Amino acid sequence: MGLFLAGIDIGTTGSKGMVFDIDGNVLGTAYYEYPCTYPKPGWVEQDPDLLVDSAMKAMKDAVKKSGVDSSEIASVSLSAQRCCGIFLDRNENLLRPMISWQDNRTPVEAEEIAAAIDPVEYYKKTGYPNSTTWLLSKMMWVRKHEAETWEKTARIVQMHDYFLRALGVEDYYVDHNDAGYFGVYNNIDHRWDEELLEMFDIPQNILPIPEKSGTLVGKVTAEASARCGLSIGTPISVGAGDQSAGSVGAGIVHKGLLSISMGTAGAVTAYLDTPFRDPNCVSMATAHPINGCWLMEGYQAAAAGVYRWFRDELGAADQLEAEKLGKDFFELMNDKVAEVPAGSNGLLMMPYFASAGTPRYNPSARGTIIGLTFAHTRYDMARAFMEGITMDMRDMLNAMSASGVEVKQGRILGGPTKSDVWNQIQADIYGIPVDTLKVGDATVLGAAILGGVGAGIFSSIEEGADKMVALDKRYEPDMKNHELYSRIYDTYCRAYEGLEEKDVFKAISDLQK
């Protein structure tokens, strides 16, 4: 084996495979998209086997494009979307489609959790505010509404665990961060919480085995090798959930560092070297891939995915224009948005297309556009979408700051960082300097680093991140724009509160059932 590392990210809308050298240079990359299905309003499901197949193909193409002989690739690990419920029978056959983290069918079950255990006590135990997002409410829903499926269920795993098994690992392993998203895990002691398991009647033996990120757990089999292009016997290590892997790939491995990520969903993560609980019980206190460290996290149920919706549903004319000009849609839109002033000529967008996450945790919240007139253009709307998504990220930063975490600068990652315009909007709305990364696909880089640790290339996750992660460009906030955005943010908050207090969100949500 040589000194090249493979990383895979299995996201919500696509999978990416990449090959790196140990200096963090990208040698090969490939990406495959796939859909979500929406059986009912608020329900989101996927076919996990389609995701596995797409990830295998992406890895195979990345190896081919890299020009590296597969025998020279020292390891593979992965990042995957979190909070996804895969129900398997005793023969490891799928019993139903995977329930996505975006799925919002369980408000009744979340209320049942709150009735069974005080929400503050639940937060102290798990580090997670009670929410429809975590797998506990989804497991309860399946038991209640799909009794036959529940009776046949022998294992409940997440996408990370399912893919490791497909690569050749002999059992289902979950990293400590992902384990927390089952909603019955103590992430300080790194164990399943026996009291919660008993309280909600969840058998421990149906859950995956918790293990440290970067732990060697298997080798690529002949069958998997044919699908993914890696050599038979390539070491496989436990990876991490997407945002926690992204924290490694962004270099958030030392005190005082913080990342702001916009993928299909959004997240803010801050490094903590001691166990911590938010006194306000709104930000998640999760396990860092570095064993013995933690992350303070906020999550946004829909971020760049909302902008993708704008492209798919409202951007047909601009997609045609972009094709004529030989440009990508988003590249063209960046040019157009740059001509729109800060504030989008008085348009305000709330990105609650999949409910509200940190710090509001409102399953009834819905996407909203306020202020439309005949004078507005779709480019005003495009900028309003960028700004609205970023306002929601500011919500998370404010919640984190209120919990006692210092917020002075951030590292931004995800697809939107390809846009200079959006990067500057982020700096201006947050009012802090933000840095982009030379490798924007921080989740995949983080996965590769974890694989390198498992294979013994690096002695620690910190060493791997310090070696492979590099900053690219800094964006300083325009304080005049920040002042304007602060006024708009106040309006944003008051608009949310008005819609919530008058039960408008709930009324709309009820109409969609």
Secondary structure by P-SEA (a helix, b strand, c coil): cccbbbbbbbcccbbbbbcccccccccbbbbbbbbbbbccccbbbbcaaaaaaaaaaaaaaaaaaacccccccccccbbbbccbbbbbccccccccccccccccccaaaaaaaaaaccaaaaaaacccccccccaaaaaaaaaaccaaaaaaccccccaaaaaaaaacccbbbbcaaaaaaacccccccccccaaaaaaacccccccccccccccccccccaaaaacccccccccccbbbcaaaaaaaaaccccccbbbbbbccccbbbbbbccccccccccccccccccccbbbbcccccccaaaaaaaaacccaaaaaaaaaacccaaaaaaaaaaaccccccbbbbbccccccccccccccbbbbcccccccccaaaaaaaaaaaaaaaaaaaaaaaaaacccccbbbbbccccccaaaaaaaaaaacbbbbbbcccaaaaaaaaaaaaaaacccccaaaaaaacccccbbbbbaaaaaaaaaaaaaaaaaaaaaaaaaaaaaaaaaaac
